Amino acid sequence: MNTRKTGAGAEDVAIKYIVANGIEPVERNYTTPYGEADIIAKEGSVFVFIEVKARRNQKYGSPADAVTKRKKLRYLNIAQYYFMSKSIRDYEVRFDVAEVYISGGKFNVNYIKNAFDFTGISDFY
């Protein structure tokens, strides 16, 4: 299975997982000048930006470990772009990671709510 197919399969599994857990997908593969958000969803009034990371093993760490500082900053810019482009001024936002483990052709999800935030944002720059 190539990485594009693996990624798409992981996103499909993540979508099924979030829907089953009361989170409503709004956008998938939302592309901006800053990069792409795998999934944008809503849980109640909260906008949820979800990074999906798939791994066959943990040789290089967990999938969430692959969400680097650079990727987090990209998500901040993507979120700001999304709200500006949609003229959304009043919002709550959360950043989650869907870790998808692939073993024997099966996908298992470990979903991490509030995987990262920007408290102390000056530490990011």
Sequence and secondary structure as in RCSB ss.txt:
>XXXX:A:sequence
MNTRKTGAGAEDVAIKYIVANGIEPVERNYTTPYGEADIIAKEGSVFVFIEVKARRNQKYGSPADAVTKRKKLRY
LNIAQYYFMSKSIRDYEVRFDVAEVYISGGKFNVNYIKNAFDFTGISDFY
>XXXX:A:secstr
  HHHHHHHHHHHHHHHHHHTT EEEEEEEEETTEEEEEEEEETTEEEEEEEEEES STT  GGGG  HHHHHHH
HHHHHHHHHHTT  S EEEEEEEEEEEETTEEEEEEEEEEE  TTGGGG 
